[in-house]
Amino acid sequence: MAKTVRAILGDIYDAWRAQNLDWLATYLPDDFCHVIHIPVDLHPLGGTRCGKKEAIERLSPSSSISWCSTRADS
């Protein structure tokens, strides 16, 4: 039986909250692209990642690059 849109969106949200990127990736097509509108010159995580694997790796907490590492102290 097909899941309803509400159930699928709930699963995606739960996967994101649980930071379970493998679970989240099960809902992404293989040709998924993710864009962060920050030039790569300003931050290495900016730009476009094409393909599910590349996009998920960018979001992974085990990524060697941290968003906070370049944040200026206020």
DSSP file (Angstrom, degrees, kcal/mol; ACC not computed):
  #  RESIDUE AA STRUCTURE BP1 BP2  ACC     N-H-->O    O-->H-N    N-H-->O    O-->H-N    TCO  KAPPA ALPHA  PHI   PSI    X-CA   Y-CA   Z-CA
    1    1 A M              0   0    0      0, 0.0     2,-0.1     0, 0.0     0, 0.0   0.000 360.0 360.0 360.0 134.0    0.0    0.0    0.0
    2    2 A A        -     0   0    0      1,-0.1     2,-0.2     0, 0.0     0, 0.0  -0.408 360.0-118.6 -71.0 142.9    1.3    3.4   -1.0
    3    3 A K        -     0   0    0     -2,-0.1     2,-0.1     1,-0.1    -1,-0.1  -0.497  28.8-113.2 -77.3 150.6    2.1    5.8    1.8
    4    4 A T     >  -     0   0    0     -2,-0.2     4,-2.3     1,-0.1     5,-0.2  -0.414  26.2-110.4 -77.4 161.4    0.3    9.1    2.0
    5    5 A V  H  > S+     0   0    0      1,-0.2     4,-2.8     2,-0.2     5,-0.3   0.898 119.6  55.0 -58.5 -41.6    2.1   12.3    1.4
    6    6 A R  H  > S+     0   0    0      1,-0.2     4,-2.1     2,-0.2    -1,-0.2   0.899 108.7  47.6 -60.2 -41.7    1.7   13.2    5.0
    7    7 A A  H  > S+     0   0    0      2,-0.2     4,-2.3     1,-0.2    -1,-0.2   0.900 112.7  48.6 -67.6 -40.7    3.3   10.0    6.1
    8    8 A I  H  X S+     0   0    0     -4,-2.3     4,-2.5     2,-0.2    -2,-0.2   0.939 112.4  47.3 -65.5 -46.6    6.2   10.4    3.7
    9    9 A L  H  X S+     0   0    0     -4,-2.8     4,-2.5     1,-0.2    -1,-0.2   0.880 111.1  53.1 -62.3 -36.5    6.8   14.0    4.8
   10   10 A G  H  X S+     0   0    0     -4,-2.1     4,-2.6    -5,-0.3    -1,-0.2   0.904 109.1  48.9 -62.9 -41.8    6.6   12.8    8.4
   11   11 A D  H  X S+     0   0    0     -4,-2.3     4,-2.6     2,-0.2    -2,-0.2   0.918 111.3  49.2 -63.7 -43.8    9.3   10.2    7.7
   12   12 A I  H  X S+     0   0    0     -4,-2.5     4,-2.2     2,-0.2    -2,-0.2   0.929 113.1  47.3 -61.9 -45.3   11.6   12.7    6.0
   13   13 A Y  H  X S+     0   0    0     -4,-2.5     4,-2.7     1,-0.2    -2,-0.2   0.918 112.5  49.4 -62.0 -44.4   11.2   15.1    9.0
   14   14 A D  H  X S+     0   0    0     -4,-2.6     4,-2.2     1,-0.2    -2,-0.2   0.897 110.4  50.7 -63.0 -40.4   11.8   12.3   11.5
   15   15 A A  H  <>S+     0   0    0     -4,-2.6     5,-2.4     2,-0.2     4,-0.4   0.903 111.7  47.9 -63.4 -41.0   14.9   11.2    9.6
   16   16 A W  H ><5S+     0   0    0     -4,-2.2     3,-1.1     3,-0.2    -2,-0.2   0.933 112.5  47.8 -66.0 -45.8   16.2   14.8    9.6
   17   17 A R  H 3<5S+     0   0    0     -4,-2.7    -2,-0.2     1,-0.3    -1,-0.2   0.859 113.0  48.3 -63.3 -35.2   15.6   15.3   13.3
   18   18 A A  T 3<5S-     0   0    0     -4,-2.2    -1,-0.3    -5,-0.2    -2,-0.2   0.526 107.5-130.6 -80.1  -5.4   17.2   12.0   14.1
   19   19 A Q  T < 5 +     0   0    0     -3,-1.1     2,-1.1    -4,-0.4    -3,-0.2   0.858  55.2 151.5  53.7  38.3   20.2   13.0   11.9
   20   20 A N     >< +     0   0    0     -5,-2.4     4,-2.3    -6,-0.2    -1,-0.2  -0.781  19.1 176.9 -98.8  88.8   19.9    9.7   10.1
   21   21 A L  H  > S+     0   0    0     -2,-1.1     4,-2.4     1,-0.2    -1,-0.2   0.776  76.3  58.7 -69.6 -26.4   21.2   10.6    6.7
   22   22 A D  H  > S+     0   0    0      2,-0.2     4,-0.9     1,-0.2    -1,-0.2   0.922 109.5  44.6 -65.4 -42.8   20.9    7.0    5.4
   23   23 A W  H >4 S+     0   0    0      1,-0.2     3,-0.7     2,-0.2     4,-0.4   0.928 114.0  49.7 -64.5 -46.2   17.2    7.0    6.2
   24   24 A L  H >< S+     0   0    0     -4,-2.3     3,-1.7     1,-0.2     4,-0.3   0.896 105.4  58.0 -59.7 -40.9   16.8   10.5    4.7
   25   25 A A  H >< S+     0   0    0     -4,-2.4     3,-1.5     1,-0.3    -1,-0.2   0.757  90.2  71.4 -64.6 -24.5   18.7    9.4    1.5
   26   26 A T  T << S+     0   0    0     -4,-0.9    -1,-0.3    -3,-0.7    -2,-0.2   0.743  99.0  49.6 -64.3 -19.8   16.1    6.6    0.9
   27   27 A Y  T <  S+     0   0    0     -3,-1.7    -1,-0.3    -4,-0.4    -2,-0.2   0.479  96.1  87.7 -95.3  -4.0   13.7    9.3    0.0
   28   28 A L  S <  S-     0   0    0     -3,-1.5     2,-0.1    -4,-0.3    24,-0.1  -0.766  78.4-121.3 -98.9 140.5   16.0   11.1   -2.5
   29   29 A P    >   -     0   0    0      0, 0.0     3,-1.7     0, 0.0    23,-0.1  -0.392  28.3-112.1 -71.3 158.0   16.3   10.2   -6.1
   30   30 A D  T 3  S+     0   0    0      1,-0.3    22,-1.7    21,-0.1    23,-0.3   0.798 118.1  52.6 -61.8 -28.4   19.8    9.2   -7.4
   31   31 A D  T 3  S+     0   0    0     20,-0.2    -1,-0.3    21,-0.1    20,-0.1   0.115  80.2 145.3 -95.3  22.5   20.0   12.4   -9.5
   32   32 A F    <   -     0   0    0     -3,-1.7    19,-2.7    18,-0.1     2,-0.4  -0.317  31.7-160.6 -59.7 137.7   19.2   14.7   -6.5
   33   33 A C  E     -A   50   0A   0     17,-0.2     2,-0.4    21,-0.1    17,-0.2  -0.967   5.4-163.5-123.0 142.5   21.0   18.1   -6.5
   34   34 A H  E     -A   49   0A   0     15,-2.5    15,-2.6    -2,-0.4     2,-0.4  -0.992   5.6-165.0-127.7 129.4   21.5   20.4   -3.6
   35   35 A V  E     -A   48   0A   0     -2,-0.4     2,-0.5    13,-0.2    13,-0.2  -0.955  11.0-170.4-119.9 131.2   22.4   24.0   -3.9
   36   36 A I  E     -A   47   0A   0     11,-2.4     2,-2.5    -2,-0.4    11,-2.0  -0.987  25.0-138.3-114.4 119.5   23.8   26.3   -1.2
   37   37 A H        +     0   0    0     -2,-0.5     9,-0.1     9,-0.2    11,-0.0  -0.281  69.5 106.8 -80.3  56.7   23.8   29.9   -2.6
   38   38 A I  S    S-     0   0    0     -2,-2.5     9,-0.8     5,-0.1    -2,-0.2  -0.998  77.3-112.6-129.2 125.7   27.2   30.7   -1.1
   39   39 A P    >>  -     0   0    0      0, 0.0     4,-1.8     0, 0.0     3,-1.5  -0.300  18.4-127.2 -60.1 141.7   30.1   31.0   -3.4
   40   40 A V  T 34 S+     0   0    0      1,-0.3     6,-0.1     2,-0.2     5,-0.0   0.791 109.5  67.1 -59.0 -27.7   32.7   28.3   -2.9
   41   41 A D  T 34 S+     0   0    0      1,-0.2    -1,-0.3     3,-0.1     0, 0.0   0.841 106.9  40.0 -60.9 -32.8   35.3   31.1   -2.6
   42   42 A L  T <4 S+     0   0    0     -3,-1.5    -2,-0.2     1,-0.3    -1,-0.2   0.826 134.7   5.6 -86.8 -34.4   33.6   32.2    0.6
   43   43 A H    ><  -     0   0    0     -4,-1.8     3,-2.0    -5,-0.1    -1,-0.3  -0.959  63.5-134.8-152.9 131.7   32.9   28.7    2.1
   44   44 A P  T 3  S+     0   0    0      0, 0.0    -4,-0.1     0, 0.0    -3,-0.1   0.673 104.6  59.0 -63.6 -17.1   34.0   25.3    0.8
   45   45 A L  T 3  S+     0   0    0     -6,-0.1    -5,-0.1    21,-0.1    -9,-0.1   0.518  87.9 100.1 -87.9  -4.4   30.5   23.8    1.4
   46   46 A G    <   +     0   0    0     -3,-2.0    -9,-0.2    -7,-0.2     2,-0.1  -0.073  58.5  45.8 -70.5 177.2   28.9   26.4   -0.9
   47   47 A G  E    S-A   36   0A   0    -11,-2.0   -11,-2.4    -9,-0.8     2,-0.4  -0.406  94.1 -38.7  89.6-163.8   27.8   25.7   -4.5
   48   48 A T  E     -A   35   0A   0    -13,-0.2     2,-0.5    -2,-0.1   -13,-0.2  -0.825  39.0-165.3-107.4 138.5   26.0   22.8   -6.1
   49   49 A R  E     -A   34   0A   0    -15,-2.6   -15,-2.5    -2,-0.4     2,-0.5  -0.988  12.3-160.8-119.9 120.0   26.3   19.1   -5.3
   50   50 A C  E     +A   33   0A   0     -2,-0.5     4,-0.3   -17,-0.2   -17,-0.2  -0.863  54.4  39.3-105.5 134.8   24.8   16.8   -7.9
   51   51 A G  S  > S-     0   0    0    -19,-2.7     4,-2.2    -2,-0.5   -20,-0.2   0.141  85.4-100.0 102.4 139.5   23.9   13.2   -7.0
   52   52 A K  H  > S+     0   0    0    -22,-1.7     4,-2.5     1,-0.2     5,-0.2   0.891 119.2  53.3 -57.9 -44.0   22.4   11.8   -3.9
   53   53 A K  H  > S+     0   0    0    -23,-0.3     4,-2.3     1,-0.2    -1,-0.2   0.929 110.6  45.5 -62.0 -47.3   25.8   10.6   -2.5
   54   54 A E  H  > S+     0   0    0     -4,-0.3     4,-1.7     2,-0.2    -1,-0.2   0.912 113.9  49.3 -62.3 -43.2   27.5   14.0   -2.8
   55   55 A A  H  X S+     0   0    0     -4,-2.2     4,-1.3   -23,-0.2    -2,-0.2   0.915 112.9  46.2 -64.7 -43.1   24.6   15.9   -1.3
   56   56 A I  H  X S+     0   0    0     -4,-2.5     4,-1.1     1,-0.2    -1,-0.2   0.889 109.1  55.3 -67.4 -39.0   24.3   13.6    1.7
   57   57 A E  H  < S+     0   0    0     -4,-2.3     3,-0.3    -5,-0.2    -1,-0.2   0.866 104.2  55.1 -61.9 -34.9   28.1   13.7    2.3
   58   58 A R  H  < S+     0   0    0     -4,-1.7    -1,-0.2     1,-0.2    -2,-0.2   0.878 111.3  44.1 -64.6 -36.2   27.9   17.5    2.4
   59   59 A L  H  < S+     0   0    0     -4,-1.3    -1,-0.2    -3,-0.2    -2,-0.2   0.618  88.1 115.8 -82.5 -13.2   25.3   17.3    5.2
   60   60 A S    ><  -     0   0    0     -4,-1.1     3,-1.8    -3,-0.3    -3,-0.0  -0.319  64.7-141.2 -63.6 133.3   27.1   14.6    7.1
   61   61 A P  T 3  S+     0   0    0      0, 0.0    -1,-0.2     0, 0.0    -4,-0.0   0.708 102.5  64.2 -66.6 -17.8   28.2   15.6   10.6
   62   62 A S  T 3  S+     0   0    0     -5,-0.0    -2,-0.1     2,-0.0    -5,-0.0   0.436  75.1 125.7 -84.5   1.9   31.4   13.6    9.9
   63   63 A S    <   -     0   0    0     -3,-1.8    -5,-0.1     1,-0.1    -6,-0.0  -0.319  68.4-130.2 -58.2 142.0   32.3   16.0    7.1
   64   64 A S  S    S+     0   0    0      2,-0.0     2,-0.5     1,-0.0    -1,-0.1   0.595  90.7  72.9 -73.5  -8.5   35.8   17.4    7.6
   65   65 A I        -     0   0    0     -7,-0.1     2,-0.4   -21,-0.0    -2,-0.1  -0.921  69.6-158.1-110.9 128.5   34.4   20.9    7.1
   66   66 A S    >   -     0   0    0     -2,-0.5     3,-0.7     1,-0.1     4,-0.4  -0.854  18.4-141.7-106.6 139.0   32.3   22.5    9.8
   67   67 A W  G >  S+     0   0    0     -2,-0.4     3,-0.8     1,-0.2     4,-0.2   0.861 105.1  53.0 -61.5 -34.8   29.9   25.4    9.2
   68   68 A C  G >  S+     0   0    0      1,-0.2     3,-1.0     2,-0.2    -1,-0.2   0.668  88.3  79.9 -76.8 -16.3   30.9   26.9   12.4
   69   69 A S  G <  S+     0   0    0     -3,-0.7    -1,-0.2     1,-0.3    -2,-0.2   0.738 101.1  36.5 -67.7 -21.2   34.6   26.9   11.7
   70   70 A T  G <  S+     0   0    0     -3,-0.8     2,-0.3    -4,-0.4    -1,-0.3   0.361  87.1 120.1-110.7   4.9   34.4   30.0    9.5
   71   71 A R    <   -     0   0    0     -3,-1.0     2,-0.2    -4,-0.2    -3,-0.0  -0.534  62.8-127.5 -74.5 130.6   31.9   31.9   11.5
   72   72 A A        -     0   0    0     -2,-0.3     2,-0.2     1,-0.1    -1,-0.1  -0.541  24.6-113.9 -76.1 140.4   33.1   35.3   12.8
   73   73 A D              0   0    0     -2,-0.2    -1,-0.1     1,-0.1     0, 0.0  -0.537 360.0 360.0 -73.5 139.4   32.7   35.9   16.5
   74   74 A S              0   0    0     -2,-0.2    -1,-0.1     0, 0.0    -2,-0.0   0.432 360.0 360.0 -94.9 360.0   30.3   38.7   17.3
